[in-house]
Amino acid sequence: MNAASGAQRPAGGSPGEVLALIRDRPATTRADLARLTGLARSTVSQRVDALIEHGLVSETADRESTGGRPPHRLRLRTEDNVVLGVDVGATHCRIALTDIEGTIVEVREDQLLVSKGPEAVLSHVDRRMHEMLTATNKPLTAVKAIGIGVPGPVEFDTGRAVRPPIMRGWDDYPIPEFFTKRYDLDVLVDNDVNVMALGEHRIARPDVRYLLFVKVGTGIGCGIITERQLHRGAQGCAGDIGHIRVPAAHDQPCHCGNRGCLEGIASGEAMARRLSELGHEASSGRDVVELVAAGNMHALQLVRESGRLIGEVIAGAVNLFNPQTIVFGGVLARVSEHLLAGVREVVHQRSLALAARSLEIVPARTAQDAAVLGAGILAIEHYLESHNVNLRLTAT
Ligand SMILES: [Zn+2]
């Protein structure tokens, strides 16, 4: 590096940083890039030509301009650059093929038990990936990276699940290697609620700086966005609010091995259990949602009560973290008017007035696509990260 040259180069000079300017669109022409980076026109041309050669950028004449020589517009090349976003749930697997701007090209969902184990689930993902590529007429080489969200704690750096309570057979299994052994691409793995938080933030609420994403499904978890970035914590398990103790849970046992956890009393599974004790047919969060939709009063009261219990824990999180927005997703968000009524009631009672004053508590806009979009974005942000782009460009 030529650090002693004394030249003050503005930020944004490397090929990866030039790509970021094109991707985020402050720059759409070579002239824009020269102005924003302070690089010489010839250096800008070198950078742009390399990015075009590597298939990352397209340059087209601007047809809308009239008279004179039309300017050439630069944009991220989306046609043959795609990623796979995978949402592995307790009982389903949803997969989206998205372009590298995060737009869904093709999506598939199947009923599939995560407890069938990693080989069965990941082989299914592999098969679906090939089918989706065929359906969209894209070669395997178009897939640049894979992002996967799984329903359990994940050590992000290695992509391994760590003692996941509901993922039988997955403990310490090297998920990325399943694909990297077969294909030349990177695989990122995170827990489901982190990818949901990322998907909702990037697609629906990119201007929010402090956001909590609470998933209420079979279990209960929370993804944390701080300064627009995912906050994973020291070991990757930040936001595990489902296993905070709540007095109302008494000594109710939980999957995690402890007793008295929020999840053991307020999750979709816990509500289904209580409804079946009352003589209603319910074995999952989905059944609870259907009973509420059918006007079942017990189910409706139980959802509100769960909302209040979750609200107790959320009120503590509001005082600790001071979020702008709390978003609710997961299957129980389908009856969000009842669930959120309970949450709001307690949060506004218990949180500091200052923290609660302009706090929004809302259902997810990305709905059932939050996790696949977020998993795709995890893959995209990794693939397009400036440092990684520079490494790939200098490797060839
Ligand atoms: Zn627990």
Residues whose N, C-alpha, C, O or C-beta is under 5 A from the ligand:
A	BS01	ZN	G242 H243 C254 C256 N258 C261
